[in-house]
Amino acid sequence: MRTGTVIPLRQNSDTIPSQSDEQLTLLAVPGNKEGTFTLYDDDRETYRYEEGEHSKQRFAISALAARNSFKLEIGAISGRHKGVLTARRYRIEVPSSCHSTACHTERAAAETRGIASR
């Protein structure tokens, strides 16, 4: 995995759920680069996204700082569609070993908190 990446993961499901996920796991991959990711969501049933009915949420990760610390920004969920959530819980995971440009895929769970998006 490249550093400066935020990868949202959801629970496995045999079907496509009709509403947004109440909890996301964010795989945060820190390193020598900062990065951003925008999560797109819609009602998963219709073509209303063509008329602007969708939501987006931006995630940003900083480059590693002193003592291998980094900042993960979780943006507000913006937009509207059927089933959209305005807040959710997040589980943050960080790979167990990273170098300045790449991380191994084995993950280690970081502190888990319930965070409402801003």
C-alpha positions as CSV (number, residue, x, y, z in Angstrom):
1,M,0.0,0.0,0.0
2,R,1.2,3.5,-0.8
3,T,1.7,5.9,2.1
4,G,-0.6,9.0,2.3
5,T,-3.6,6.8,1.8
6,V,-7.0,6.5,3.6
7,I,-9.0,3.4,2.6
8,P,-12.6,3.1,3.9
9,L,-13.7,-0.4,4.6
10,R,-17.2,-1.6,5.4
11,Q,-18.7,-4.8,6.8
12,N,-19.0,-7.7,4.4
13,S,-22.5,-8.1,3.0
14,D,-24.2,-10.5,0.6
15,T,-26.5,-7.6,-0.6
16,I,-26.1,-3.9,-1.2
17,P,-27.5,-2.1,1.9
18,S,-30.2,0.5,1.3
19,Q,-28.6,3.1,3.5
20,S,-25.2,4.4,4.4
21,D,-23.0,2.5,6.7
22,E,-23.3,3.4,10.4
23,Q,-19.7,2.5,11.0
24,L,-16.7,2.6,8.7
25,T,-13.2,1.2,9.3
26,L,-10.6,3.6,8.0
27,L,-7.3,2.1,7.1
28,A,-4.9,5.0,7.5
29,V,-1.5,4.6,5.9
30,P,0.9,7.3,7.1
31,G,4.3,8.0,5.6
32,N,6.3,10.8,3.9
33,K,3.3,12.0,1.9
34,E,0.0,13.6,2.8
35,G,-3.1,12.4,1.0
36,T,-6.9,12.8,0.6
37,F,-9.8,10.7,-0.4
38,T,-13.4,11.6,-1.0
39,L,-16.0,8.9,-0.3
40,Y,-19.0,9.1,-2.7
41,D,-22.4,7.6,-1.7
42,D,-25.9,7.6,-3.2
43,D,-29.2,5.8,-2.6
44,R,-27.9,2.6,-4.4
45,E,-31.3,2.1,-6.0
46,T,-32.1,4.8,-8.6
47,Y,-30.5,7.2,-11.1
48,R,-31.2,10.2,-8.9
49,Y,-27.5,10.7,-8.6
50,E,-27.7,12.1,-12.1
51,E,-29.8,14.9,-10.6
52,G,-27.3,15.6,-7.8
53,E,-28.8,13.3,-5.1
54,H,-25.6,12.0,-3.5
55,S,-23.3,12.6,-0.6
56,K,-19.6,13.0,-0.2
57,Q,-17.2,12.9,2.7
58,R,-13.5,13.9,2.5
59,F,-10.7,12.3,4.5
60,A,-7.2,13.7,4.7
61,I,-4.0,12.2,6.2
62,S,-0.9,14.2,7.0
63,A,2.7,13.2,6.4
64,L,4.4,11.6,9.4
65,A,5.7,14.2,11.9
66,A,7.9,13.9,15.0
67,R,7.7,10.6,16.9
68,N,5.8,9.1,13.9
69,S,2.6,10.9,14.7
70,F,0.1,11.9,12.0
71,K,-3.2,13.7,11.7
72,L,-6.3,12.1,10.2
73,E,-9.1,14.6,9.3
74,I,-12.6,13.3,8.9
75,G,-14.7,15.8,7.0
76,A,-18.4,16.4,7.3
77,I,-20.8,14.3,5.2
78,S,-22.3,16.8,2.6
79,G,-25.2,16.3,0.3
80,R,-28.5,14.5,0.5
81,H,-30.1,11.3,-0.8
82,K,-32.4,8.6,0.5
83,G,-30.7,6.7,3.3
84,V,-27.9,9.2,3.9
85,L,-26.4,9.4,7.5
86,T,-25.1,12.7,8.8
87,A,-22.9,11.0,11.4
88,R,-21.3,7.6,11.8
89,R,-18.8,5.8,14.0
90,Y,-15.3,5.1,12.8
91,R,-12.7,2.5,13.6
92,I,-9.2,3.6,12.7
93,E,-6.6,1.0,11.7
94,V,-2.9,1.6,11.0
95,P,-0.6,-0.9,9.3
96,S,1.7,-2.6,11.7
97,S,4.9,-1.7,9.9
98,C,5.5,1.2,7.5
99,H,8.6,2.6,5.7
100,S,8.7,6.1,4.3
101,T,6.9,5.1,1.0
102,A,5.2,1.7,1.6
103,C,3.4,-0.4,4.3
104,H,2.9,-4.1,4.7
105,T,-0.7,-5.3,4.4
106,E,-0.9,-6.8,7.9
107,R,-3.0,-4.4,9.9
108,A,-2.9,-3.4,13.5
109,A,-5.9,-1.9,15.2
110,A,-5.4,1.6,16.5
111,E,-7.5,3.2,19.2
112,T,-11.2,2.9,18.4
113,R,-13.5,5.9,19.0
114,G,-17.0,6.9,18.2
115,I,-16.6,10.1,16.2
116,A,-19.4,12.1,14.6
117,S,-18.3,13.7,11.4
118,R,-17.8,17.4,11.5
